Amino acid sequence: MLPRSLFAALVLAPNLLAQLYPPFVPPENPQTPAKVMLGKILFWDEQLSSDDTIACGTCHQPEFGGSDGRLGNGLHPGRDGLYGTEDDIHGSAGVVRQTAAGAFRSQEPFAFTAQVTARTAPTTLGAAYHSELFWDGRAGSTFVDPETGQVAIPLGGALENQALGPILNPVEMARQGRTWSDVRTKLQQVEPLRLASNLPSDMVAALQQNPSYEGLFAAAFGDPTISAARIAFALASYQRTQIPDDTPWDRYVAGDSSALDATQKAGWLAFQSTSRCAFCHPNPTFSDDMFHNLGVRFAAEDPGRSAVNPATIGYGAFKTPTLRNAGLRPRLFHNGQSPALGDPTQVSDPASVRNVYRNGGGVDTVNLDDFMAPLAALGVPDRDLDDILEFVRVGLTDQRAALRLPPFDHPDLRSATALPPREFGAARPGHHTPFLIDHLPTFAGNDDFRLGLVGGRANGLGVLSFGVQSIEPSLAWFGLPVHVEPMLLLPVALSGPSGAVGATTLAMPIPEVPGLVSLPFYFQLFAIDTGAPLWIASSRGYELTIQ
C-alpha cells in the first residue's frame, strides 16, 4: 500500500491517475475466457450453498452497487442482542442454522430464522484493486490452498482468499462442518444454474457446450478435477472483470465536459479540496486501500482491523470502500447504518454519511482517524456536502451495473423470482406457537428438500397434517382451527434442550416428475403446548407449490 503522504501528492495531481488502470492479475491465475465463465456460473449458482438458497450473487448484486439489495430483510441485533436499538446492523440474510446432516437448529439471536451477517456486504465491484479484502482485511494477499496447505499465490491473491470464505461459513452458505469434499461432491452431481432463469446468452452458450461442472472445469483448467483452489481461481477471475470504469466522471476526465452537470462538477471540486474526501478516496479507484476509524459505532462492538492484526492501530478501523457505484448501494458503512445517498434522511439521520463527516465522526470519538475533523468546523458549507453526495451518487455510478449490462449481466436467482410459500388462516398460540421452516426450494428433483417443524415444548409431541386441499375459511374443531383437508396425519417427536421450543426436521425428497410442477401441497402443524387451550397449539396453514 502507498504511504498516505504519497496519496496526498497524487490527490494534488488528479490527472496523473485520471483513468482507471487494469487490475493486477497474479501470474499464478491468468485470466482466460473459460475460467471467467466458470467463475460467472459459480458466482450466480445457488447450488453452491448447502441448501440451494444462497449464491455469491445473492449478497453481491451489481444493480445494488455490488452489495446486497435485500438489506431491508437482513437485520442483526448487534452486540446487545436486542432489535430496534442503535447498534442494529444491516447485514445479509444467510441460511437457517443446520447440522451436517441438514437438521435445522436454533441459533441465537435468530432462533429458527435465517441467520444474518454481523456486517453489511462489501461491494465486489472494483474489488480487484484492493490488496486486502473484507471490511477488516482478513482476506490477505497470500493465497494458501485450503486443501493442500501449499502457497498457491504468494502476492495478489486477496480475491481468491475472499471468494472461498462464505462457501463454508455456517451463517452465509453452509451447513455446520461443511468440507471441500462436500462442495466437490455436490458440484459433480448438480446441473449448473439449474435454479436460475433468464440466463445471459454467453452463459447459455457455455452451458450448451459444457452442461456439467466437470465439463466446465475441464474447459477452464484442462481436466475435470474440482478443487477449492480452482473454485477460488475461477471466482476471482470473474470478479476481476467487474470493473465499473464507465462513469460520468470517467467520461468527464477523458474530455467530455458535459458528462457532469453543474452540481456534480461543484461536488467534484469540493471533493478534492476543502472537504478532504480525496485523501482517503483518491481517484481513480476512489479508495486508499487502507483502514480508518470513523467512530461510526463504539469500537468495543466491533474492533474491526485490530481483530485481524492486533499489532496495528486499527482498533475500530474498517477498510475504505471504493465510492464507485456507492450511489446504488441501499445502505452504507460497515454496519449499514447510513441510508442511501439519495435518501432524504441523509440530512436528518445523525448516523448518515453526510452527518458523520459533517460532525467529524460518529458516536465513538476515542480513537478517531486523524482526518476525521468536523467539516462544518472547517468551514465546509452544507451546500458543498450536498454537492459532494450528488457527485458520488451520480458522477461515480456506472450505469451498466445499474442496468445489468455486460460485464455486469447475470441471471435471475430462484430466490428472487419463485413465489414464496403462502400462509393462510389463523394460528392457535401457546407458549411456543407452531410454525414451519419452509424456505428451501421446492423444485421437482430436489432430493434434499427438508421441512422444519417447530412448536410446543422440547421433547413433546406434535402432528403434521398434510393434504392436497386447503380449507378456507378454516373449520373449527373444539376451537382448534383446521386449515388442511388431511390425506395424512403424521405423528412427530419435537425434540430440543429442556425448556426450549421443540423441533424436528423431516426429509421429504421431491421426485423429478414433471407433472408435479405447479401443484400445491398443504401443511399444518399441531403441537402439545400447556399454554394453549386444551393444551393444543397449531400453526397457520402453509401452501407449498412445486416450482
Backbone torsions as a table, in degrees:
resi	resn	phi	psi	omega
1	MET	NA	143.3	178.9
2	LEU	-73.8	144.3	175.7
3	PRO	-65.7	155.4	-175.3
4	ARG	-60.7	-34.0	-179.8
5	SER	-62.4	-37.1	178.9
6	LEU	-71.3	-37.3	175.5
7	PHE	-60.5	-41.8	179.4
8	ALA	-60.5	-40.1	178.9
9	ALA	-64.9	-39.0	179.7
10	LEU	-67.2	-34.4	178.5
11	VAL	-62.4	-35.7	-179.0
12	LEU	-75.0	-11.4	177.1
13	ALA	-128.0	66.2	-169.8
14	PRO	-60.6	-29.5	-177.8
15	ASN	-68.4	-18.4	179.4
16	LEU	-61.9	-33.4	179.3
17	LEU	-122.1	43.1	-174.0
18	ALA	-67.5	-36.7	-176.3
19	GLN	-103.6	142.3	179.6
20	LEU	-73.1	121.5	-177.0
21	TYR	-83.1	159.9	178.1
22	PRO	-62.8	141.9	179.8
23	PRO	-71.0	156.7	176.8
24	PHE	-67.0	136.2	176.6
25	VAL	-118.8	117.6	-179.9
26	PRO	-62.3	135.1	-178.0
27	PRO	-60.9	-22.4	178.1
28	GLU	-71.7	-15.3	-178.7
29	ASN	-136.9	67.2	-178.3
30	PRO	-65.2	149.9	178.1
31	GLN	-72.1	131.5	170.6
32	THR	-137.6	149.0	-179.7
33	PRO	-57.5	-39.5	-178.5
34	ALA	-67.3	-37.3	-179.7
35	LYS	-71.7	-40.4	176.8
36	VAL	-61.3	-42.6	-179.6
37	MET	-65.4	-42.7	176.2
38	LEU	-58.6	-43.4	178.5
39	GLY	-62.9	-38.9	178.4
40	LYS	-63.9	-42.3	179.6
41	ILE	-66.2	-45.1	177.9
42	LEU	-61.2	-41.5	-175.8
43	PHE	-61.5	-33.2	-174.6
44	TRP	-106.6	17.3	-179.3
45	ASP	-105.1	113.3	178.7
46	GLU	-65.4	-18.0	178.6
47	GLN	-71.4	-7.7	174.4
48	LEU	-70.2	-19.4	174.5
49	SER	-84.5	164.3	-179.1
50	SER	-63.0	-37.7	-171.9
51	ASP	-114.8	16.8	173.9
52	ASP	68.0	24.9	-176.9
53	THR	-111.5	-18.7	-172.4
54	ILE	-131.9	128.0	169.5
55	ALA	-108.2	166.1	171.7
56	CYS	-55.3	-42.3	-178.0
57	GLY	-69.9	-11.8	175.8
58	THR	-59.4	-41.5	-176.1
59	CYS	-101.5	-3.2	-176.4
60	HIS	-136.3	82.7	-174.9
61	GLN	-104.6	124.2	-178.7
62	PRO	-54.6	-38.8	-177.6
63	GLU	-67.9	-11.4	172.9
64	PHE	-113.0	32.2	175.5
65	GLY	72.6	22.6	-178.3
66	GLY	81.0	9.5	179.0
67	SER	-115.8	-163.2	-170.3
68	ASP	-97.6	115.9	177.8
69	GLY	-77.3	-4.8	-179.2
70	ARG	-96.4	16.9	-170.0
71	LEU	-59.1	-25.2	177.4
72	GLY	-65.2	-21.1	-179.5
73	ASN	-101.6	0.6	-176.9
74	GLY	-119.8	88.0	-178.0
75	LEU	-115.6	126.9	176.2
76	HIS	-104.2	135.1	-174.9
77	PRO	-74.8	-4.1	179.4
78	GLY	78.8	-171.7	-172.9
79	ARG	-62.8	-32.8	-177.2
80	ASP	-77.0	-10.2	178.0
81	GLY	73.1	9.8	-176.7
82	LEU	-115.9	131.3	175.8
83	TYR	-79.0	150.5	177.5
84	GLY	84.7	14.2	177.0
85	THR	-111.5	172.5	-169.9
86	GLU	-70.0	-16.7	-179.0
87	ASP	-94.3	9.7	177.1
88	ASP	-58.6	146.5	-175.5
89	ILE	-120.3	133.2	175.7
90	HIS	-88.6	86.1	-179.1
91	GLY	-97.0	-160.1	-179.3
92	SER	-114.6	131.9	177.2
93	ALA	-70.5	131.1	179.6
94	GLY	-113.0	-123.9	-176.6
95	VAL	-109.0	155.8	167.0
96	VAL	-67.8	140.9	-179.1
97	ARG	-57.3	131.4	-177.3
98	GLN	-137.5	143.0	174.0
99	THR	-72.8	172.8	178.4
100	ALA	-60.4	-27.5	179.4
101	ALA	-85.7	-4.3	178.0
102	GLY	94.5	9.8	177.2
103	ALA	-80.3	134.7	179.6
104	PHE	-71.9	140.8	179.0
105	ARG	-134.3	146.9	176.1
106	SER	-72.4	137.3	177.9
107	GLN	-137.7	115.4	-179.5
108	GLU	-70.7	145.4	4.7
109	PRO	-93.3	17.0	-171.4
110	PHE	-98.8	-9.1	-177.2
111	ALA	56.5	-123.7	-177.8
112	PHE	-102.9	19.1	175.3
113	THR	-97.6	172.4	-179.9
114	ALA	-59.9	133.0	175.5
115	GLN	-70.2	157.7	-177.3
116	VAL	-128.9	137.9	179.6
117	THR	-66.4	153.4	-176.3
118	ALA	-88.1	5.4	171.9
119	ARG	-142.0	157.4	177.2
120	THR	-72.9	154.7	-177.8
121	ALA	-69.9	121.6	177.0
122	PRO	-71.0	156.5	-178.7
123	THR	-70.7	143.9	172.7
124	THR	-95.2	-10.0	-179.4
125	LEU	-76.6	120.4	-177.0
126	GLY	79.6	8.0	-179.4
127	ALA	-63.2	-19.6	-178.9
128	ALA	-65.2	-15.1	-178.1
129	TYR	-89.7	-2.2	-176.9
130	HIS	-98.3	138.9	178.9
131	SER	-82.2	-19.7	175.3
132	GLU	-140.0	144.7	-173.7
133	LEU	-126.9	171.6	-164.4
134	PHE	75.3	161.6	-177.0
135	TRP	-59.5	-28.8	-179.0
136	ASP	-103.6	1.6	176.7
137	GLY	75.0	20.3	-175.7
138	ARG	-71.4	-18.8	173.3
139	ALA	-87.1	96.5	-173.0
140	GLY	-88.4	-174.1	-171.7
141	SER	-76.1	-30.0	-178.5
142	THR	-89.5	121.9	-178.8
143	PHE	-102.8	120.2	177.8
144	VAL	-106.1	127.0	178.2
145	ASP	-59.4	117.4	-175.1
146	PRO	-68.8	-15.4	-179.5
147	GLU	-93.8	-29.4	-178.6
148	THR	-107.2	-19.3	-176.0
149	GLY	77.3	5.7	-179.0
150	GLN	-92.0	146.3	175.6
151	VAL	-70.6	116.8	-179.9
152	ALA	-95.4	-32.5	177.2
153	ILE	-137.3	111.9	-178.7
154	PRO	-75.3	-25.7	-176.2
155	LEU	-148.8	130.8	175.8
156	GLY	91.4	19.7	-176.5
157	GLY	-103.6	25.9	-178.8
158	ALA	-61.8	-39.3	179.8
159	LEU	-64.6	-39.3	177.4
160	GLU	-63.2	-42.6	177.2
161	ASN	-62.8	-45.5	-177.6
162	GLN	-62.9	-37.0	-173.0
163	ALA	-63.7	-31.6	-173.7
164	LEU	-85.6	-23.9	-172.9
165	GLY	-53.8	-53.2	-174.8
166	PRO	-66.7	-25.2	-171.0
167	ILE	-65.5	-32.7	177.9
168	LEU	-104.2	4.3	-176.6
169	ASN	-78.7	122.6	-175.0
170	PRO	-73.3	-4.7	171.8
171	VAL	-92.6	-40.4	-169.5
172	GLU	-88.3	-53.3	-170.9
173	MET	-138.9	-5.3	-164.2
174	ALA	-125.9	154.6	162.7
175	ARG	-72.7	161.7	177.5
176	GLN	-62.1	137.3	176.2
177	GLY	74.4	15.0	179.4
178	ARG	-61.0	140.3	-179.1
179	THR	-119.6	167.6	176.5
180	TRP	-67.4	-27.2	173.8
181	SER	-63.7	-39.5	176.8
182	ASP	-61.7	-45.3	-179.3
183	VAL	-62.2	-46.3	-178.8
184	ARG	-59.7	-47.8	-179.6
185	THR	-59.0	-41.3	-179.0
186	LYS	-66.5	-45.1	-179.0
187	LEU	-64.1	-29.8	177.4
188	GLN	-69.3	-20.4	-173.2
189	GLN	-102.8	-24.6	-172.0
190	VAL	-91.9	159.4	171.5
191	GLU	-87.3	119.9	-176.4
192	PRO	-53.9	134.0	175.9
193	LEU	57.3	28.5	179.2
194	ARG	-58.5	-33.7	-174.3
195	LEU	-88.4	-10.5	-177.5
196	ALA	-87.9	163.3	178.2
197	SER	-139.6	170.1	178.0
198	ASN	55.2	48.7	-177.6
199	LEU	-70.3	137.8	172.9
200	PRO	-60.8	156.1	-172.4
201	SER	-62.6	-33.4	-179.2
202	ASP	-68.7	-32.9	177.5
203	MET	-72.4	-38.5	177.3
204	VAL	-60.8	-45.3	-179.0
205	ALA	-63.7	-40.8	-179.4
206	ALA	-64.9	-40.1	-178.5
207	LEU	-75.6	-27.5	173.5
208	GLN	-66.0	-35.7	-179.6
209	GLN	-79.0	-37.7	-178.2
210	ASN	-136.4	89.6	-173.6
211	PRO	-82.0	7.0	177.5
212	SER	-128.0	158.8	177.3
213	TYR	-66.2	-35.2	178.0
214	GLU	-62.3	-39.0	176.0
215	GLY	-65.5	-40.1	179.0
216	LEU	-66.3	-40.3	177.6
217	PHE	-67.3	-37.7	177.3
218	ALA	-63.3	-40.6	178.7
219	ALA	-65.1	-34.8	-176.7
220	ALA	-83.0	-34.6	-170.9
221	PHE	-123.5	-3.0	176.9
222	GLY	97.5	-16.6	175.0
223	ASP	-151.5	162.9	-170.3
224	PRO	-81.8	6.9	-178.1
225	THR	-60.3	128.6	175.9
226	ILE	-104.9	124.3	-179.4
227	SER	-140.9	164.0	178.3
228	ALA	-60.4	-43.7	-178.4
229	ALA	-62.5	-40.8	179.9
230	ARG	-69.2	-36.0	174.1
231	ILE	-60.7	-44.9	179.7
232	ALA	-63.1	-44.2	-178.7
233	PHE	-61.8	-41.6	-178.6
234	ALA	-69.4	-47.3	179.8
235	LEU	-60.9	-42.3	179.4
236	ALA	-65.3	-39.3	179.3
237	SER	-61.6	-42.0	177.1
238	TYR	-63.9	-45.0	-177.5
239	GLN	-65.2	-25.7	177.3
240	ARG	-71.8	-8.2	173.7
241	THR	-93.3	-7.1	-174.6
242	GLN	-90.4	70.2	-173.7
243	ILE	-112.3	109.0	-178.9
244	PRO	-84.3	75.7	-171.8
245	ASP	-108.0	15.2	178.3
246	ASP	-120.6	64.3	179.4
247	THR	-100.0	165.1	172.7
248	PRO	-55.5	-36.5	178.3
249	TRP	-62.7	-42.9	178.6
250	ASP	-59.5	-41.9	179.7
251	ARG	-70.4	-33.8	179.7
252	TYR	-65.4	-48.5	-178.7
253	VAL	-72.0	-16.6	175.6
254	ALA	-84.5	-2.2	173.4
255	GLY	120.1	-2.6	179.1
256	ASP	-90.3	95.6	-175.0
257	SER	-67.7	-16.4	-179.5
258	SER	-90.2	-2.1	-176.5
259	ALA	-67.4	-30.0	174.8
260	LEU	-111.3	140.5	175.6
261	ASP	-84.3	-179.0	-173.7
262	ALA	-61.8	-40.6	179.5
263	THR	-64.0	-43.9	-178.7
264	GLN	-68.4	-35.6	175.9
265	LYS	-64.6	-41.5	177.3
266	ALA	-64.2	-38.6	177.5
267	GLY	-65.2	-40.0	178.4
268	TRP	-64.1	-39.4	178.2
269	LEU	-65.2	-46.3	179.4
270	ALA	-67.0	-34.3	178.4
271	PHE	-57.1	-39.9	-176.1
272	GLN	-83.5	-21.6	-168.8
273	SER	-113.2	-101.1	-167.9
274	THR	-61.7	-32.9	-176.0
275	SER	-77.3	-22.0	179.4
276	ARG	66.4	19.2	178.9
277	CYS	-58.6	-36.5	-172.2
278	ALA	-70.8	-14.0	177.3
279	PHE	-64.3	-38.8	179.4
280	CYS	-103.0	-14.7	179.3
281	HIS	-126.3	60.9	-177.4
282	PRO	-72.1	144.9	174.8
283	ASN	-75.7	154.3	10.1
284	PRO	-94.0	-11.7	-179.2
285	THR	-80.3	-22.0	-177.0
286	PHE	60.8	35.7	170.6
287	SER	-154.1	140.0	177.4
288	ASP	-89.1	1.8	178.6
289	ASP	61.0	30.4	-179.4
290	MET	-124.1	-175.0	-175.3
291	PHE	-123.2	134.4	-175.8
292	HIS	-138.2	146.8	175.4
293	ASN	-100.4	112.9	178.8
294	LEU	-97.9	0.5	-178.6
295	GLY	66.5	22.0	-176.7
296	VAL	-55.3	-46.9	172.4
297	ARG	-135.9	171.6	-179.0
298	PHE	-66.7	132.7	-175.1
299	ALA	-60.7	-26.9	178.6
300	ALA	-63.6	-24.9	178.0
301	GLU	-72.6	-35.4	179.9
302	ASP	-156.4	106.7	-175.6
303	PRO	-72.9	-9.5	174.9
304	GLY	64.6	-129.6	-173.2
305	ARG	-57.9	-36.0	-174.4
306	SER	-66.7	-21.1	177.4
307	ALA	-72.3	-24.0	179.1
308	VAL	-89.8	-41.8	-178.4
309	ASN	-134.3	88.2	-176.8
310	PRO	-61.0	-18.3	-178.6
311	ALA	-74.5	-14.0	-179.0
312	THR	-82.9	173.2	175.7
313	ILE	-98.4	26.7	-171.5
314	GLY	-91.8	34.6	178.4
315	TYR	-65.1	115.7	-178.2
316	GLY	79.0	12.4	-179.1
317	ALA	-96.2	146.8	-179.8
318	PHE	-135.0	159.3	-174.5
319	LYS	-64.8	140.4	175.3
320	THR	-72.2	114.8	179.4
321	PRO	-77.3	152.5	170.0
322	THR	-64.7	145.9	176.1
323	LEU	-91.2	-4.3	175.5
324	ARG	-63.6	127.2	-179.1
325	ASN	65.3	16.8	173.8
326	ALA	-62.5	-25.5	179.5
327	GLY	-67.4	-13.5	178.1
328	LEU	-95.5	-10.3	-173.5
329	ARG	-81.0	133.7	-176.2
330	PRO	-73.7	-25.3	176.9
331	ARG	-140.5	155.8	-175.0
332	LEU	-130.9	162.5	-171.9
333	PHE	78.9	167.8	-174.6
334	HIS	-65.2	-23.5	179.3
335	ASN	-107.8	6.3	178.1
336	GLY	66.7	21.8	-174.1
337	GLN	-71.8	-25.3	-177.2
338	SER	-87.2	137.7	172.7
339	PRO	-67.8	170.9	-178.9
340	ALA	-61.7	159.6	-175.4
341	LEU	-62.4	-32.4	-179.4
342	GLY	-89.6	4.2	-178.4
343	ASP	-76.7	132.8	179.8
344	PRO	-57.9	-25.0	-178.5
345	THR	-74.9	-1.1	170.1
346	GLN	-54.3	-31.5	-178.7
347	VAL	-80.6	-40.8	-171.4
348	SER	-93.7	-23.3	-175.0
349	ASP	-83.5	117.5	-179.5
350	PRO	-63.9	-18.3	-179.7
351	ALA	-92.5	4.9	-177.4
352	SER	-74.3	160.5	175.0
353	VAL	-53.9	-47.4	-177.6
354	ARG	-56.4	-46.7	-173.5
355	ASN	-81.5	-29.5	175.4
356	VAL	-61.9	-43.7	178.9
357	TYR	-75.7	-36.5	178.6
358	ARG	-61.0	-39.4	-175.4
359	ASN	-92.5	-0.8	177.5
360	GLY	78.9	35.8	178.0
361	GLY	125.0	172.2	179.6
362	GLY	-92.6	-137.5	-172.0
363	VAL	-82.1	-18.5	-176.9
364	ASP	-111.2	106.9	-176.1
365	THR	-102.8	10.9	-173.4
366	VAL	-70.4	-41.6	-171.3
367	ASN	-128.5	42.1	-175.5
368	LEU	-65.3	149.2	173.1
369	ASP	-63.6	151.1	-177.4
370	ASP	-58.7	-30.1	-176.3
371	PHE	-81.9	-5.3	-175.5
372	MET	-85.7	61.1	172.6
373	ALA	-90.9	145.5	-178.9
374	PRO	-60.7	121.2	-179.3
375	LEU	-65.4	-32.4	178.2
376	ALA	-62.6	-41.5	179.8
377	ALA	-69.9	-23.9	178.0
378	LEU	-82.4	-0.7	177.5
379	GLY	90.2	13.4	177.3
380	VAL	-81.4	114.0	-176.4
381	PRO	-71.4	157.6	179.1
382	ASP	-59.1	-32.7	179.0
383	ARG	-60.3	-40.6	178.3
384	ASP	-64.9	-40.0	177.8
385	LEU	-61.1	-42.9	179.3
386	ASP	-64.5	-38.8	178.3
387	ASP	-65.9	-39.3	178.6
388	ILE	-62.3	-46.7	179.6
389	LEU	-61.1	-37.0	179.0
390	GLU	-69.7	-38.0	176.1
391	PHE	-60.5	-46.5	-179.4
392	VAL	-67.4	-44.3	-175.4
393	ARG	-61.6	-43.4	-175.0
394	VAL	-104.6	-48.0	-172.7
395	GLY	-66.9	-22.8	-178.7
396	LEU	-110.7	17.9	179.0
397	THR	-100.7	123.9	174.5
398	ASP	-87.4	110.9	-174.9
399	GLN	-66.2	-18.3	175.4
400	ARG	-62.1	-37.8	176.9
401	ALA	-68.8	-44.4	-179.0
402	ALA	-59.5	-34.5	-175.5
403	LEU	-101.0	6.6	179.2
404	ARG	58.8	41.3	176.5
405	LEU	-95.7	153.7	-179.6
406	PRO	-52.7	140.4	5.6
407	PRO	-86.8	15.9	-175.7
408	PHE	-103.2	12.4	178.8
409	ASP	-72.1	152.5	-179.7
410	HIS	-164.4	162.3	178.4
411	PRO	-75.2	170.8	172.3
412	ASP	-86.6	133.1	178.6
413	LEU	-80.0	146.9	179.5
414	ARG	-60.0	-40.2	-177.6
415	SER	-63.2	-20.7	-179.9
416	ALA	-95.0	-13.2	-174.6
417	THR	-119.6	-26.7	-178.2
418	ALA	-71.8	145.8	177.4
419	LEU	-68.4	132.8	177.3
420	PRO	-71.8	158.8	174.9
421	PRO	-55.4	144.1	-179.9
422	ARG	-97.5	130.4	172.6
423	GLU	-101.6	141.6	-179.6
424	PHE	-148.3	158.1	-179.8
425	GLY	74.8	178.4	-177.0
426	ALA	-100.4	149.8	171.5
427	ALA	-87.7	161.4	171.0
428	ARG	-107.8	106.5	-171.3
429	PRO	-73.2	157.7	174.0
430	GLY	-149.6	-158.9	174.3
431	HIS	-58.0	-40.7	178.9
432	HIS	-133.4	90.5	-176.7
433	THR	-60.9	127.6	-175.8
434	PRO	-63.7	149.5	172.7
435	PHE	-156.6	167.1	-179.8
436	LEU	-109.0	143.4	168.2
437	ILE	-93.1	105.6	-163.7
438	ASP	-130.3	25.7	-171.8
439	HIS	-93.0	-5.4	179.8
440	LEU	-69.3	151.3	-175.1
441	PRO	-69.5	131.1	-176.8
442	THR	-99.7	62.1	179.1
443	PHE	-99.0	147.4	178.2
444	ALA	-61.8	125.4	-176.6
445	GLY	101.3	2.0	177.1
446	ASN	-79.4	92.6	-178.8
447	ASP	-70.0	-14.1	-175.3
448	ASP	-107.8	17.8	179.3
449	PHE	-67.2	135.2	179.5
450	ARG	-135.0	146.4	178.0
451	LEU	-118.0	123.8	177.4
452	GLY	-90.5	136.0	178.8
453	LEU	-118.6	124.1	-176.1
454	VAL	-132.2	133.2	175.7
455	GLY	161.6	161.9	179.0
456	GLY	66.8	-168.8	178.7
457	ARG	-85.3	149.4	175.8
458	ALA	-57.1	142.3	179.7
459	ASN	68.0	22.6	174.1
460	GLY	-99.9	-171.5	-176.7
461	LEU	-115.1	152.9	175.8
462	GLY	-144.5	171.1	176.4
463	VAL	-135.6	128.2	175.6
464	LEU	-100.1	122.7	175.9
465	SER	-95.3	129.6	-177.8
466	PHE	-130.5	139.5	177.9
467	GLY	-164.1	179.5	179.0
468	VAL	-112.1	5.9	176.6
469	GLN	-130.8	134.8	174.4
470	SER	-92.1	162.8	174.7
471	ILE	-116.5	106.0	-178.0
472	GLU	-137.9	116.8	0.0
473	PRO	-69.7	160.2	-172.9
474	SER	-70.6	158.0	171.5
475	LEU	-88.0	156.4	175.9
476	ALA	-116.9	123.8	178.3
477	TRP	-118.5	105.1	-172.2
478	PHE	51.6	40.3	179.8
479	GLY	82.7	-2.8	-179.0
480	LEU	-90.3	121.4	-179.5
481	PRO	-71.7	132.9	179.2
482	VAL	-119.7	119.1	-172.2
483	HIS	-109.3	-9.1	-173.5
484	VAL	-127.8	135.2	171.3
485	GLU	-82.4	105.3	-165.5
486	PRO	-77.2	134.0	166.0
487	MET	-94.5	-25.4	-176.7
488	LEU	-147.6	133.7	170.5
489	LEU	-113.9	112.2	-173.1
490	LEU	-106.6	112.7	174.8
491	PRO	-68.0	139.2	-179.7
492	VAL	-136.6	146.8	173.0
493	ALA	-95.1	123.6	-178.7
494	LEU	-100.2	102.3	-172.6
495	SER	-96.9	175.8	178.0
496	GLY	149.6	174.8	178.4
497	PRO	-61.9	148.8	-178.2
498	SER	-56.0	131.4	178.9
499	GLY	87.6	-11.7	-178.8
500	ALA	-89.5	177.6	175.0
501	VAL	-72.0	147.5	177.8
502	GLY	-83.0	151.7	-179.4
503	ALA	-158.0	152.9	170.6
504	THR	-152.5	163.5	179.8
505	THR	-125.2	126.2	179.3
506	LEU	-102.4	126.4	171.5
507	ALA	-79.1	123.2	-176.0
508	MET	-135.0	74.1	179.6
509	PRO	-55.8	136.7	178.6
510	ILE	-102.0	115.1	-177.5
511	PRO	-65.3	151.5	179.3
512	GLU	-84.2	77.8	-179.3
513	VAL	-119.7	112.2	-176.5
514	PRO	-54.2	-31.1	-178.5
515	GLY	-66.4	-14.8	178.8
516	LEU	-77.6	-22.4	-175.1
517	VAL	-60.4	133.2	-179.6
518	SER	78.9	-1.0	177.5
519	LEU	-79.9	133.5	174.7
520	PRO	-90.9	147.9	173.4
521	PHE	-128.7	150.9	-170.7
522	TYR	-123.6	142.1	-177.3
523	PHE	-138.5	149.8	170.0
524	GLN	-151.5	136.6	-178.0
525	LEU	-109.1	132.2	173.0
526	PHE	-113.7	143.0	-179.2
527	ALA	-143.6	144.8	173.1
528	ILE	-68.3	126.3	-176.2
529	ASP	-152.4	115.3	-176.4
530	THR	-66.4	-12.4	178.5
531	GLY	-88.5	-1.6	-178.3
532	ALA	-105.6	155.7	174.7
533	PRO	-56.6	136.7	-177.8
534	LEU	56.4	18.6	176.4
535	TRP	63.0	24.7	177.0
536	ILE	-128.6	119.4	174.0
537	ALA	-104.8	158.6	-179.8
538	SER	-142.9	154.2	175.5
539	SER	-83.8	175.3	167.5
540	ARG	-73.8	173.0	172.5
541	GLY	-78.9	146.5	179.8
542	TYR	-124.7	129.7	173.9
543	GLU	-110.9	116.3	176.4
544	LEU	-111.2	126.6	-177.8
545	THR	-108.7	134.0	175.9
546	ILE	-71.9	117.8	-176.2
547	GLN	-152.1	NA	NA
